[in-house]
Amino acid sequence: MATKTTNQKAWLFVIPVVLLVAFNAVIPLMTVVNYSVQETFGDNVFFWEGVKWFEQVLQSERFHAALGRQLVFTSIILLVEIPLGIAVALTMPRKGPWVSVCLVLMALPLLIPWNVVGSMWNIFALPETGLLGKGLNVLGFDYNFTRQPLAAWFTTILMDVWHWTSLVVLLAYAGLCSIPDAFYQAAKIDGAGRWAIFRFIQLPKMKRVLTIAILLRFMDSFMIYTEPFVLTGGGPGNTTTFLSIDLVKVALGQFDLGPAAAMSLIYFLIVLLVCWVFYTLMMKDEVE
Amino acid sequence: MSLLWMAWTWPTAAFFIGIFLALVSMGVWEYYRPGGAPRRGILTLDTTRGDRLFISLLGSAFIFLGWLGLFGTPLWGALVISLVYGYSVFRWV
């Protein structure tokens, strides 16, 4: 019988990562937990407040509204970007010189820094001078994203779709490329139509990459800050103030460190829960 | 090196020490009574003991937040629900 060699020394190689994570994640997280139960007026002087901030945040209309806006935004983003990304990936060539052209074109929006994307779309959508804003107004639409909540939402969503759909496309495309030709040949012999091929061959084969795509897009859109901040600044009014923008307003605008810490912990727990659910679902499929 | 900026309090320190001790005791438990290999529970998930600890801690956090949001302080009710929840997770999940 062959004996399995186990060498626990391999764990020593994990130490650098543990140290890194300790310094950039665990220690700041501990500090946030400490802040969340205290009040401070600066100068490192703190007063014990217990769970008061958590209670205040959880019962505040403002937090509910920001969380609601965040969930609506993330749902719309996922509902638009995932099907659109799959559709674009399906139309992309699998062979030939156009493959690289398409891939580079798709990767371009991903390379642009977030604040640049925000400024670009701000200039692009300005109702007086921007190509999109001016164009829509010339066509007869009353469009002004700096004044109309609906227009602000439309622009923010359009911007995010423009910026991030390519990520879904690239992932879905990678999934499609991994399907061997034999599958398509078999489908052809069976007389499967376009829809049947998509439903029973391509979609199941893309399942894993799509789970990753949904997880990444959920996380990124749930934590979105820079782009809407540069584009709309959370306005008009509070209509595009998502959780992260509200959090920064509380933490840095009002310098309410206690409530901000409580809010970020709640935010963190929601993200942690969703990640765990996605991760578990992903691993479950793999095991089965 | 001063730790003043971290604004430690005894209750939060006790919280983190508690989590640390839970992790250590999981290790001790596994050492003396191995059995942490994945098993399938009522959620049809394959969970190890560590997974179940994570599920109980995360779930308890939400139970406490929910209680605070709905009823406010005191939190004894949330504590009781969390203990029952944690026990159920370790027993059946």
Interface residues (C-beta under 8 A of the other chain):
Chain A: I27 M30 T31 V33 N34 Y35 V37 Q38 T40 N44 F46 W48 G50 V51 F54 E55 L58 Q59 I266 L269 L272 L273 W276 T280 K284 V287
Chain B: L4 W5 M6 A7 W8 T9 P11 T12 F15 F16 T44 L45 D46 F54 L58 A61 F62 L65 L68 G69 G72 T73 L75
